[in-house]
Amino acid sequence: MAQREPIGVVGTGYVGLVTAAGFAELGHEVWCVDIDVGKIERLRGGEVPIWEPGLEELVVRNRDRLRFSTDVGDALEHARLLFVAVGTPPTYSGDADLSAVRAVVGAMPASDRHALVMKSTVPVGTGASIKRVLAQEGKGGFRYVSCPEFLKEGSAVADFLHPDRVVVGDDGDWAGDAVVGLYAPLGAELVRTDIASAEMVKLAANAFLATKISFINEIANVCEETGADVLEVARGMGLDDRIGPKFLQAGIGFGGSCFPKDVSALKQLAGNSGYHFQLLNAVIEVNELQKRRVIGKLHKHLGTLVGKRVALLGLAFKPNTDDMREASSLVLSARLQADGATVVAYDPVAAGEAGRLMPGVELASGVLEAVAGADAVVLVTEWSEFGELDWQAICAVMSGTTVIDGRNALDPAAVRAAGLTYEGIGRG
Ligand SMILES: NC(=O)c1ccc[n+]([C@@H]2O[C@H](COP(=O)([O-])OP(=O)(O)OC[C@H]3O[C@@H](n4cnc5c(N)ncnc54)[C@H](O)[C@@H]3O)[C@@H](O)[C@H]2O)c1
């Protein structure tokens, strides 16, 4: 493989580590930097601290090209492009917390041979403000590129290697050309644009996907009132080319580290700029209410929840990840406990993180252990293994008969054939 230029990646979380391993796979030496000393030590020891399909293999295969450090100076010494992939969590106001991004920018020396390439999701205007700060500090030679990330946890490695598109927002200088060159081997459609538009593409894309989810959830809720089945409705809608079948799965709402915070950040950004983004208010409100609809369904079947035992299957915010950020299971378990229920839960990979985030919840090591003695079972995250459950065996150990399918992922006939009562979301 031809020698490719070394690059730096600051932040070794879901985005940073996948980006680093992906570029290493393309032949680059990658200098990975994180302030989390423990994480860097684990990575140096060959351990991958997050659970993401295919990532460990990629890191192991490219071990010789991946360097790990807590000192951004190491990356600056070896690479001219520094990808920034630090977290931008929400503040109490709903704005994006840019303190980690600012810390990275603040650590940059004066240089006319380096560029920051922003992978973190940031509000529109962040690039302009970073360039202003760098110029005020006499570091105006530092270039800036916006290169938002669209990978999905659970398929992040495949998404890096086969992106739908690559968006590069820049000032038309060497740095933008270099980033375009880095991604060229992937053969993806390129959107090269200005920095503000690139920043907006990311926020608008996530807000649109979240809107699609809240829309189908509202259709599901109307289906419940009118006797229609949202699965049939979504199938009929999704076959329309203009709509498409993706993100039309009704359920108990979206969570995760991106949609909730990015929708809220766009709403805040609009508000701060003097525009009231009405639609996004509704998207957020519908999602919050949707997470709680399961409680109403449980009341319908069980009456009071005081003293009832409820088993949650799946805790991660979606399948194939250990990420619990903003997971629907967090809201659900807290509400159930507040209503007097005992909550027992099982997740194939997220149990460790869940133990820390869900005080009072009993964690089981398997499905049968979780449902033993339960008055009701709620499917929260549609891990594929839950599609093949032995409902006869489950029925034999449950105390009650209620099964709430929060993701419409179970086979209602199989559940009912075992003598259990099935209820999904929006299924008439
Ligand atoms: N997770 C996703 O699916 C996804 C997808 C697209 C975009 N994004 C965006 O990418 C960014 C990163 O997300 P993530 O999920 O990878 O976050 P993460 O929390 O998994 O990782 C962030 C990492 O940055 C490190 N960090 C924080 N401050 C630092 C500093 N000053 N210097 C060096 N390292 C520092 C943290 O220790 C952590 O390891 C966010 O802006 C997010 O919105 C995330």
The ligand as a Gaussian input file, in Angstrom:
#p B3LYP/6-31G(d) Opt

LIG

0 1
 N      -21.660000       8.580000      18.795000
 C      -22.187000       8.758000      17.583000
 O      -22.897000       7.915000      17.055000
 C      -21.892000      10.024000      16.824000
 C      -22.189000      10.086000      15.451000
 C      -21.908000      11.264000      14.757000
 C      -21.378000      12.357000      15.424000
 N      -21.126000      12.277000      16.766000
 C      -20.539000      13.445000      17.426000
 O      -19.139000      13.189000      17.595000
 C      -18.681000      13.761000      18.837000
 C      -18.062000      12.683000      19.694000
 O      -19.064000      11.743000      20.030000
 P      -18.713000      10.348000      20.706000
 O      -19.977000       9.580000      20.815000
 O      -17.549000       9.752000      20.016000
 O      -18.253000      10.854000      22.158000
 P      -17.543000      10.019000      23.320000
 O      -18.018000      10.610000      24.581000
 O      -17.689000       8.557000      23.066000
 O      -15.977000      10.360000      23.126000
 C      -15.434000      11.621000      23.354000
 C      -13.984000      11.415000      23.802000
 O      -13.347000      12.687000      23.848000
 C      -12.471000      12.693000      24.959000
 N      -12.148000      14.088000      25.317000
 C      -12.912000      14.998000      25.946000
 N      -12.243000      16.164000      26.063000
 C      -11.039000      15.987000      25.467000
 C       -9.918000      16.824000      25.253000
 N       -9.906000      18.097000      25.652000
 N       -8.840000      16.316000      24.628000
 C       -8.829000      15.018000      24.214000
 N       -9.878000      14.183000      24.383000
 C      -10.965000      14.664000      25.011000
 C      -13.235000      11.933000      26.027000
 O      -12.372000      11.470000      27.069000
 C      -13.850000      10.804000      25.181000
 O      -12.992000       9.685000      25.132000
 C      -19.902000      14.439000      19.455000
 O      -19.925000      15.777000      19.072000
 C      -21.070000      13.704000      18.813000
 O      -22.235000      14.482000      18.761000
 C      -21.360000      11.134000      17.468000

